[in-house]
Amino acid sequence: MESKIDLDFGKMGGLVPAIVQDAASGEVLMLAFMDRQAWERTLATGEAHFYSRSRKILWHKGATSGHLQRVKEIYLDCDQDAVLLKVEQVGGAACHTGYRSCFYRRREGEGWRLVGERIFDPKEVYGSG
């Protein structure tokens, strides 16, 4: 067993991609980014934390919506610069737009087909802003 392995935050300006997958079904729920602080908060709390590139802040997934992600397993890729979180998705929705998964559109022919399930109305959860 390798005991001391550290994530390589140097390749993407201090960030590592984090793929989030439902631990029970295997469904890919989202892709986000972690900085060192988000990584350490995730390890300390057992709940997913990420770095918002648009808002430039640490965010606790589900803190506003209640749709938390309880981390069940963590995998590290071979280059130590990406992680896979297998989570229990509390409340059923991972996407801020209200869908179960952020990957709710599928390419079909020349266009996109809506294939995901909407769990909540984001206006009701976050307000209209």
Residue pairs with C-beta under 8 A, 6 or more apart in sequence:
5 76
5 80
6 80
7 16
7 34
7 36
7 39
7 76
7 80
7 81
7 83
8 16
8 79
8 80
8 81
9 15
9 16
9 35
9 36
9 81
11 81
12 33
12 81
14 35
14 36
15 33
15 34
15 35
15 51
15 53
16 33
16 34
16 39
16 81
16 82
16 83
17 31
17 32
17 33
17 81
17 82
17 83
18 31
18 32
18 33
18 34
18 48
18 50
18 82
18 83
18 84
18 85
19 28
19 30
19 31
19 82
19 83
19 84
19 85
20 28
20 29
20 30
20 31
20 32
20 48
20 69
20 84
20 85
20 87
20 94
21 27
21 28
21 29
21 84
21 85
21 86
21 87
22 29
22 86
22 87
22 88
22 89
23 72
23 73
23 86
23 87
23 88
24 88
27 100
27 101
28 101
28 103
29 69
29 87
29 89
29 94
29 95
29 100
29 101
29 102
29 103
30 94
30 95
30 101
30 102
30 103
31 102
32 48
32 50
32 51
32 61
33 50
33 51
33 53
34 42
34 49
34 50
34 51
34 83
35 51
35 58
37 49
37 51
37 58
38 49
38 50
38 51
38 58
38 59
39 49
39 83
41 49
41 58
41 60
42 48
42 49
42 71
42 74
42 85
45 60
46 70
46 71
47 60
47 61
47 62
47 68
47 69
47 70
47 71
48 60
48 61
48 62
48 68
48 69
48 71
48 85
48 87
49 58
49 59
49 60
49 61
50 58
50 59
50 61
51 57
51 58
51 59
52 58
52 59
60 68
61 67
61 68
61 69
62 68
62 69
62 90
62 91
64 125
64 126
65 91
65 93
65 96
65 120
65 125
65 126
66 90
66 91
67 89
67 90
67 91
67 92
67 93
67 94
67 119
67 120
68 90
68 91
69 85
69 87
69 88
69 89
69 90
69 94
70 87
70 88
70 90
71 85
71 86
71 87
72 86
72 87
72 88
73 85
73 86
74 83
74 84
74 85
74 86
75 83
75 84
75 86
76 82
76 83
76 84
77 83
77 84
89 100
91 119
91 120
92 100
92 119
93 99
93 100
93 119
93 120
94 100
94 101
94 102
95 101
95 102
95 104
95 116
96 122
96 126
97 104
97 118
97 122
98 118
98 119
98 120
98 121
98 122
98 125
99 116
99 117
99 118
99 119
100 116
100 117
100 118
100 119
101 116
103 116
104 114
104 115
104 116
104 117
104 118
105 112
105 113
105 114
105 115
105 116
106 112
106 113
106 115
107 113
